[in-house]
Amino acid sequence: MNNIKVERARLNMSKKDLAEAIDVSAYSVALWEKDINPCSARNLAKMCELFGVTMDYLVGRSEARK
């Protein structure tokens, strides 16, 4: 399980807000949050920068945010 939804909620962002911030569709964000479709490394990097977290944390490989 990834932490995209956790971080989005922490910043009080909707799926649409996150989608607009990284230039993707809200539908893509929903699929990533449910682990249905993989997220590209480029979009993961954008989210990591936006959320201020590591990629390992965001994809659920680590419990440490930074």
Phi and psi restraints in degrees (value plus and minus 20) as a CYANA .aco file:
   2 ASN   PHI    -109.2   -69.2
   2 ASN   PSI     153.5   193.5
   3 ASN   PHI    -131.5   -91.5
   3 ASN   PSI       0.4    40.4
   4 ILE   PHI     -81.8   -41.8
   4 ILE   PSI     -68.4   -28.4
   5 LYS   PHI     -83.6   -43.6
   5 LYS   PSI     -59.5   -19.5
   6 VAL   PHI     -79.5   -39.5
   6 VAL   PSI     -68.0   -28.0
   7 GLU   PHI     -89.8   -49.8
   7 GLU   PSI     -57.6   -17.6
   8 ARG   PHI     -81.7   -41.7
   8 ARG   PSI     -63.9   -23.9
   9 ALA   PHI     -86.9   -46.9
   9 ALA   PSI     -57.3   -17.3
  10 ARG   PHI     -79.6   -39.6
  10 ARG   PSI     -56.0   -16.0
  11 LEU   PHI    -112.5   -72.5
  11 LEU   PSI     -12.2    27.8
  12 ASN   PHI      36.4    76.4
  12 ASN   PSI      24.4    64.4
  13 MET   PHI    -126.4   -86.4
  13 MET   PSI     121.9   161.9
  14 SER   PHI    -102.6   -62.6
  14 SER   PSI     148.7   188.7
  15 LYS   PHI     -78.6   -38.6
  15 LYS   PSI     -59.2   -19.2
  16 LYS   PHI     -84.8   -44.8
  16 LYS   PSI     -60.9   -20.9
  17 ASP   PHI     -79.6   -39.6
  17 ASP   PSI     -67.3   -27.3
  18 LEU   PHI     -84.6   -44.6
  18 LEU   PSI     -63.8   -23.8
  19 ALA   PHI     -77.6   -37.6
  19 ALA   PSI     -65.4   -25.4
  20 GLU   PHI     -86.2   -46.2
  20 GLU   PSI     -55.8   -15.8
  21 ALA   PHI     -86.9   -46.9
  21 ALA   PSI     -50.7   -10.7
  22 ILE   PHI    -134.5   -94.5
  22 ILE   PSI     -11.4    28.6
  23 ASP   PHI      43.9    83.9
  23 ASP   PSI      32.5    72.5
  24 VAL   PHI    -156.1  -116.1
  24 VAL   PSI    -199.9  -159.9
  25 SER   PHI    -108.1   -68.1
  25 SER   PSI     133.6   173.6
  26 ALA   PHI     -82.6   -42.6
  26 ALA   PSI     -50.9   -10.9
  27 TYR   PHI     -82.6   -42.6
  27 TYR   PSI     -61.7   -21.7
  28 SER   PHI     -81.1   -41.1
  28 SER   PSI     -63.9   -23.9
  29 VAL   PHI     -79.0   -39.0
  29 VAL   PSI     -64.3   -24.3
  30 ALA   PHI     -81.0   -41.0
  30 ALA   PSI     -61.7   -21.7
  31 LEU   PHI     -87.3   -47.3
  31 LEU   PSI     -57.1   -17.1
  32 TRP   PHI     -85.7   -45.7
  32 TRP   PSI     -65.0   -25.0
  33 GLU   PHI     -81.5   -41.5
  33 GLU   PSI     -52.1   -12.1
  34 LYS   PHI    -110.1   -70.1
  34 LYS   PSI     -15.8    24.2
  35 ASP   PHI      36.3    76.3
  35 ASP   PSI      15.1    55.1
  36 ILE   PHI    -108.1   -68.1
  36 ILE   PSI     -64.2   -24.2
  37 ASN   PHI    -139.2   -99.2
  37 ASN   PSI     123.1   163.1
  38 PRO   PHI     -95.4   -55.4
  38 PRO   PSI     131.0   171.0
  39 CYS   PHI    -115.1   -75.1
  39 CYS   PSI     121.2   161.2
  40 SER   PHI     -88.4   -48.4
  40 SER   PSI     135.9   175.9
  41 ALA   PHI     -79.8   -39.8
  41 ALA   PSI     -56.7   -16.7
  42 ARG   PHI     -82.8   -42.8
  42 ARG   PSI     -65.8   -25.8
  43 ASN   PHI     -91.3   -51.3
  43 ASN   PSI     -54.3   -14.3
  44 LEU   PHI     -80.7   -40.7
  44 LEU   PSI     -63.9   -23.9
  45 ALA   PHI     -81.9   -41.9
  45 ALA   PSI     -60.9   -20.9
  46 LYS   PHI     -81.7   -41.7
  46 LYS   PSI     -63.8   -23.8
  47 MET   PHI     -87.7   -47.7
  47 MET   PSI     -59.2   -19.2
  48 CYS   PHI     -79.4   -39.4
  48 CYS   PSI     -63.4   -23.4
  49 GLU   PHI     -85.3   -45.3
  49 GLU   PSI     -64.9   -24.9
  50 LEU   PHI     -82.3   -42.3
  50 LEU   PSI     -64.5   -24.5
  51 PHE   PHI    -105.3   -65.3
  51 PHE   PSI     -36.9     3.1
  52 GLY   PHI      51.1    91.1
  52 GLY   PSI      19.5    59.5
  53 VAL   PHI    -148.8  -108.8
  53 VAL   PSI     148.2   188.2
  54 THR   PHI    -102.8   -62.8
  54 THR   PSI     139.1   179.1
  55 MET   PHI     -85.8   -45.8
  55 MET   PSI     -58.9   -18.9
  56 ASP   PHI     -79.3   -39.3
  56 ASP   PSI     -61.4   -21.4
  57 TYR   PHI     -84.9   -44.9
  57 TYR   PSI     -67.1   -27.1
  58 LEU   PHI     -81.5   -41.5
  58 LEU   PSI     -56.8   -16.8
  59 VAL   PHI    -110.3   -70.3
  59 VAL   PSI     -17.9    22.1
  60 GLY   PHI      68.4   108.4
  60 GLY   PSI      -3.8    36.2
  61 ARG   PHI    -110.2   -70.2
  61 ARG   PSI     -30.3     9.7
  62 SER   PHI    -165.3  -125.3
  62 SER   PSI     130.9   170.9
  63 GLU   PHI    -112.4   -72.4
  63 GLU   PSI     -32.6     7.4
  64 ALA   PHI    -102.9   -62.9
  64 ALA   PSI     103.5   143.5
  65 ARG   PHI     -87.7   -47.7
  65 ARG   PSI     -55.4   -15.4
